Amino acid sequence: MSNDKGLQDAHIKIGTKQTMKAVENGLAAEVYVAEDCDQRLISKIVSLCEKHGVDITYVPTTRQLGEACGIEVGAAMSAVLKS
């Protein structure tokens, strides 16, 4: 994700609840998911994204995703909002 400099500048929602809510409300353009987060969360967001036609990009670790989002802790998932 290091080549995606736009992620930090985009309007994003960080965290499981906010990401799922953004997808459910049709606000998410794309979702990023950390591969090392709880598999139940991954399957939940994958089915939600499939239902709503939202693309998913996988990131190796929660730490890397958190850094990409500009926060100092790990993040299981985040959503880039439609502009």
mmCIF file of the C-alpha atoms, coordinates in Angstrom:
data_MODEL
# 
_entry.id   MODEL 
# 
loop_
_atom_site.group_PDB 
_atom_site.id 
_atom_site.type_symbol 
_atom_site.label_atom_id 
_atom_site.label_alt_id 
_atom_site.label_comp_id 
_atom_site.label_asym_id 
_atom_site.label_entity_id 
_atom_site.label_seq_id 
_atom_site.pdbx_PDB_ins_code 
_atom_site.Cartn_x 
_atom_site.Cartn_y 
_atom_site.Cartn_z 
_atom_site.occupancy 
_atom_site.B_iso_or_equiv 
_atom_site.pdbx_formal_charge 
_atom_site.auth_seq_id 
_atom_site.auth_comp_id 
_atom_site.auth_asym_id 
_atom_site.auth_atom_id 
_atom_site.pdbx_PDB_model_num 
ATOM 1  C CA . MET A 1 1  ? 0.000   0.000   0.000  1.00 0.00 ? 1  MET A CA 1 
ATOM 2  C CA . SER A 1 2  ? 2.996   2.278   0.194  1.00 0.00 ? 2  SER A CA 1 
ATOM 3  C CA . ASN A 1 3  ? 2.438   3.328   -3.416 1.00 0.00 ? 3  ASN A CA 1 
ATOM 4  C CA . ASP A 1 4  ? -1.091  4.503   -2.605 1.00 0.00 ? 4  ASP A CA 1 
ATOM 5  C CA . LYS A 1 5  ? -0.260  7.960   -1.269 1.00 0.00 ? 5  LYS A CA 1 
ATOM 6  C CA . GLY A 1 6  ? -3.868  9.043   -1.643 1.00 0.00 ? 6  GLY A CA 1 
ATOM 7  C CA . LEU A 1 7  ? -5.155  6.908   1.222  1.00 0.00 ? 7  LEU A CA 1 
ATOM 8  C CA . GLN A 1 8  ? -3.965  9.250   3.949  1.00 0.00 ? 8  GLN A CA 1 
ATOM 9  C CA . ASP A 1 9  ? -5.481  12.281  2.222  1.00 0.00 ? 9  ASP A CA 1 
ATOM 10 C CA . ALA A 1 10 ? -8.816  10.694  1.350  1.00 0.00 ? 10 ALA A CA 1 
ATOM 11 C CA . HIS A 1 11 ? -11.875 10.781  3.546  1.00 0.00 ? 11 HIS A CA 1 
ATOM 12 C CA . ILE A 1 12 ? -11.701 7.495   5.408  1.00 0.00 ? 12 ILE A CA 1 
ATOM 13 C CA . LYS A 1 13 ? -13.410 5.588   8.184  1.00 0.00 ? 13 LYS A CA 1 
ATOM 14 C CA . ILE A 1 14 ? -11.101 3.539   10.362 1.00 0.00 ? 14 ILE A CA 1 
ATOM 15 C CA . GLY A 1 15 ? -12.085 0.499   12.397 1.00 0.00 ? 15 GLY A CA 1 
ATOM 16 C CA . THR A 1 16 ? -14.481 -2.387  12.096 1.00 0.00 ? 16 THR A CA 1 
ATOM 17 C CA . LYS A 1 17 ? -17.733 -0.705  13.171 1.00 0.00 ? 17 LYS A CA 1 
ATOM 18 C CA . GLN A 1 18 ? -17.192 2.459   11.134 1.00 0.00 ? 18 GLN A CA 1 
ATOM 19 C CA . THR A 1 19 ? -16.085 0.510   8.052  1.00 0.00 ? 19 THR A CA 1 
ATOM 20 C CA . MET A 1 20 ? -19.063 -1.842  8.171  1.00 0.00 ? 20 MET A CA 1 
ATOM 21 C CA . LYS A 1 21 ? -21.454 1.065   8.673  1.00 0.00 ? 21 LYS A CA 1 
ATOM 22 C CA . ALA A 1 22 ? -19.938 2.924   5.696  1.00 0.00 ? 22 ALA A CA 1 
ATOM 23 C CA . VAL A 1 23 ? -20.389 -0.144  3.466  1.00 0.00 ? 23 VAL A CA 1 
ATOM 24 C CA . GLU A 1 24 ? -23.947 -0.779  4.679  1.00 0.00 ? 24 GLU A CA 1 
ATOM 25 C CA . ASN A 1 25 ? -24.883 2.869   4.036  1.00 0.00 ? 25 ASN A CA 1 
ATOM 26 C CA . GLY A 1 26 ? -23.431 2.831   0.530  1.00 0.00 ? 26 GLY A CA 1 
ATOM 27 C CA . LEU A 1 27 ? -20.722 5.368   1.398  1.00 0.00 ? 27 LEU A CA 1 
ATOM 28 C CA . ALA A 1 28 ? -17.639 3.195   0.846  1.00 0.00 ? 28 ALA A CA 1 
ATOM 29 C CA . ALA A 1 29 ? -15.744 3.325   -2.437 1.00 0.00 ? 29 ALA A CA 1 
ATOM 30 C CA . GLU A 1 30 ? -13.128 0.791   -1.339 1.00 0.00 ? 30 GLU A CA 1 
ATOM 31 C CA . VAL A 1 31 ? -12.291 -1.200  1.781  1.00 0.00 ? 31 VAL A CA 1 
ATOM 32 C CA . TYR A 1 32 ? -8.851  -2.140  3.093  1.00 0.00 ? 32 TYR A CA 1 
ATOM 33 C CA . VAL A 1 33 ? -8.609  -5.239  5.307  1.00 0.00 ? 33 VAL A CA 1 
ATOM 34 C CA . ALA A 1 34 ? -5.651  -6.442  7.358  1.00 0.00 ? 34 ALA A CA 1 
ATOM 35 C CA . GLU A 1 35 ? -4.980  -10.104 6.657  1.00 0.00 ? 35 GLU A CA 1 
ATOM 36 C CA . ASP A 1 36 ? -3.935  -10.758 10.252 1.00 0.00 ? 36 ASP A CA 1 
ATOM 37 C CA . CYS A 1 37 ? -7.191  -9.630  11.864 1.00 0.00 ? 37 CYS A CA 1 
ATOM 38 C CA . ASP A 1 38 ? -9.876  -12.014 13.152 1.00 0.00 ? 38 ASP A CA 1 
ATOM 39 C CA . GLN A 1 39 ? -11.069 -14.330 10.361 1.00 0.00 ? 39 GLN A CA 1 
ATOM 40 C CA . ARG A 1 40 ? -14.696 -13.861 11.433 1.00 0.00 ? 40 ARG A CA 1 
ATOM 41 C CA . LEU A 1 41 ? -14.337 -10.116 10.826 1.00 0.00 ? 41 LEU A CA 1 
ATOM 42 C CA . ILE A 1 42 ? -12.759 -10.740 7.440  1.00 0.00 ? 42 ILE A CA 1 
ATOM 43 C CA . SER A 1 43 ? -15.571 -13.050 6.320  1.00 0.00 ? 43 SER A CA 1 
ATOM 44 C CA . LYS A 1 44 ? -18.169 -10.579 7.597  1.00 0.00 ? 44 LYS A CA 1 
ATOM 45 C CA . ILE A 1 45 ? -16.748 -7.595  5.710  1.00 0.00 ? 45 ILE A CA 1 
ATOM 46 C CA . VAL A 1 46 ? -16.084 -9.663  2.574  1.00 0.00 ? 46 VAL A CA 1 
ATOM 47 C CA . SER A 1 47 ? -19.722 -10.769 2.345  1.00 0.00 ? 47 SER A CA 1 
ATOM 48 C CA . LEU A 1 48 ? -20.902 -7.215  3.080  1.00 0.00 ? 48 LEU A CA 1 
ATOM 49 C CA . CYS A 1 49 ? -18.639 -5.788  0.365  1.00 0.00 ? 49 CYS A CA 1 
ATOM 50 C CA . GLU A 1 50 ? -19.776 -8.438  -2.134 1.00 0.00 ? 50 GLU A CA 1 
ATOM 51 C CA . LYS A 1 51 ? -23.403 -7.588  -1.383 1.00 0.00 ? 51 LYS A CA 1 
ATOM 52 C CA . HIS A 1 52 ? -22.794 -3.859  -1.914 1.00 0.00 ? 52 HIS A CA 1 
ATOM 53 C CA . GLY A 1 53 ? -20.295 -4.145  -4.786 1.00 0.00 ? 53 GLY A CA 1 
ATOM 54 C CA . VAL A 1 54 ? -17.361 -2.622  -2.892 1.00 0.00 ? 54 VAL A CA 1 
ATOM 55 C CA . ASP A 1 55 ? -13.776 -3.561  -3.826 1.00 0.00 ? 55 ASP A CA 1 
ATOM 56 C CA . ILE A 1 56 ? -11.485 -4.955  -1.120 1.00 0.00 ? 56 ILE A CA 1 
ATOM 57 C CA . THR A 1 57 ? -7.737  -4.509  -0.928 1.00 0.00 ? 57 THR A CA 1 
ATOM 58 C CA . TYR A 1 58 ? -5.810  -6.695  1.498  1.00 0.00 ? 58 TYR A CA 1 
ATOM 59 C CA . VAL A 1 59 ? -2.925  -5.379  3.589  1.00 0.00 ? 59 VAL A CA 1 
ATOM 60 C CA . PRO A 1 60 ? -0.546  -7.830  5.326  1.00 0.00 ? 60 PRO A CA 1 
ATOM 61 C CA . THR A 1 61 ? -0.885  -6.538  8.906  1.00 0.00 ? 61 THR A CA 1 
ATOM 62 C CA . THR A 1 62 ? -3.072  -4.371  11.127 1.00 0.00 ? 62 THR A CA 1 
ATOM 63 C CA . ARG A 1 63 ? 0.014   -2.315  11.940 1.00 0.00 ? 63 ARG A CA 1 
ATOM 64 C CA . GLN A 1 64 ? 0.684   -1.525  8.262  1.00 0.00 ? 64 GLN A CA 1 
ATOM 65 C CA . LEU A 1 65 ? -2.949  -0.585  7.720  1.00 0.00 ? 65 LEU A CA 1 
ATOM 66 C CA . GLY A 1 66 ? -2.936  1.671   10.773 1.00 0.00 ? 66 GLY A CA 1 
ATOM 67 C CA . GLU A 1 67 ? 0.214   3.413   9.523  1.00 0.00 ? 67 GLU A CA 1 
ATOM 68 C CA . ALA A 1 68 ? -1.320  3.858   6.052  1.00 0.00 ? 68 ALA A CA 1 
ATOM 69 C CA . CYS A 1 69 ? -4.342  5.455   7.703  1.00 0.00 ? 69 CYS A CA 1 
ATOM 70 C CA . GLY A 1 70 ? -2.121  7.850   9.604  1.00 0.00 ? 70 GLY A CA 1 
ATOM 71 C CA . ILE A 1 71 ? -2.769  6.438   13.069 1.00 0.00 ? 71 ILE A CA 1 
ATOM 72 C CA . GLU A 1 72 ? -0.263  5.073   15.555 1.00 0.00 ? 72 GLU A CA 1 
ATOM 73 C CA . VAL A 1 73 ? -2.121  1.870   16.366 1.00 0.00 ? 73 VAL A CA 1 
ATOM 74 C CA . GLY A 1 74 ? -3.191  -1.065  14.238 1.00 0.00 ? 74 GLY A CA 1 
ATOM 75 C CA . ALA A 1 75 ? -6.416  -1.108  12.264 1.00 0.00 ? 75 ALA A CA 1 
ATOM 76 C CA . ALA A 1 76 ? -8.344  -4.226  11.255 1.00 0.00 ? 76 ALA A CA 1 
ATOM 77 C CA . MET A 1 77 ? -10.053 -2.454  8.369  1.00 0.00 ? 77 MET A CA 1 
ATOM 78 C CA . SER A 1 78 ? -10.805 0.926   6.900  1.00 0.00 ? 78 SER A CA 1 
ATOM 79 C CA . ALA A 1 79 ? -13.045 2.333   4.204  1.00 0.00 ? 79 ALA A CA 1 
ATOM 80 C CA . VAL A 1 80 ? -12.256 5.037   1.684  1.00 0.00 ? 80 VAL A CA 1 
ATOM 81 C CA . LEU A 1 81 ? -15.424 7.040   1.262  1.00 0.00 ? 81 LEU A CA 1 
ATOM 82 C CA . LYS A 1 82 ? -16.947 8.028   -2.062 1.00 0.00 ? 82 LYS A CA 1 
ATOM 83 C CA . SER A 1 83 ? -16.279 11.640  -2.951 1.00 0.00 ? 83 SER A CA 1 
# 
